């Protein structure tokens, strides 16, 4: 684990935080109601975030 990852937390935690930020910027609700994210959106977005975090960590 790189020192950067150690300081920020595990890759999954960083990816989750990134997903929350993306949802906020896109106006997507993760808690239901209007503009609620679908399961597919959540899974795809988290997977892309995790991939981005792991790619950055290996650079």
ABEGO torsion letter per residue (X at the ends): XBAAAAAAEBAAAAAAAAAAAAAAAAGBBAAEEBGBBBAAAAAAAAAAAAAAAAAAAAX
